[in-house]
């Protein structure tokens, strides 16, 4: 199975996890997905009053410079850990 196919499968698996991950794990899942699918963060950082969007942006920005393949591998590994 190719990396892209594994990534697609992990996306599907993420919707059927046995329990909802904590907020920090959800941010990591989001950031890894965005880095793997879109590359480095772009656009302006959301304002102080939009806490959720700002946290998502910051989590994604921390992965700046990570290759798409590396982000895919980390995403797949994280989802696999959460499935157990």
N, C-alpha and C positions, 0 to 999 in steps of 0.2 A: 504494500500500500504506500503510495507516495505521501510526502509531507503534506501537500495540499489536501489530499483525501483524508488523512488523519486529522488535520485541522478542521475540516468540514464535519467529520464524525464527532470530534470533541465539542463543536458548537451545538450539535444535536444533543449530545450527552449532557451538556450544561443545563439544558432545559428540564432534565429528568433526574436531577441529583436527589439523593435520599433525604437531605435536609438543606434548608436555605443557609448558605455561608454567611459569616459575619460581614459587617460593612467593609472592613479593611480587605478581606478576601475578595469581596465583590468589586472593590475598586481595582485590585490587582488584575482580576479577570477582565474587567473593562479595558484597563490600560494595555494589557498584553494583546487583547483582541484588536484594539485600535492601531497599535504599533504594527501588528502583523498584517492588517488589512490596508492601512493607510500610510504607514511610515511615520516619520517624525511629526510631532504635534505642530499644528499651524493655527493661525488666527490669533486673536487677542485673548488674553486671560480674562475670564468673566469677573464682574465686579464683586465687591465685598458682600453684597446682599444676596447673591445667588450662591449659597453655600454648596449645594450639590454639584452644580456645573463647575464651580471653582475646584472642588475636591477631585472631580473627574479629570479636569484639565491638568491639575498638578500631578496626579498619579501618572497620566500619560506623558507629561513633560519629563518625569524622572527617567523614562526609558529612552530619551533622545539619544540617537546614535546606535541603538540596538538594531541589528539587521532584522528584516522581516522573517527570515528563516529561524533565527534565534528566538524571536518573539513567539513564533508558531510553536516551536519545540517546548518553550516554557509554558505556553498556554495549554498544550496537550498534556504535559506532565502534571500541571496543577489540576486540571479537570479529572485526570486519572486518579490522583490522590483523593480528591473529593468524592469520587464514586464509591470508594471503599468504606 
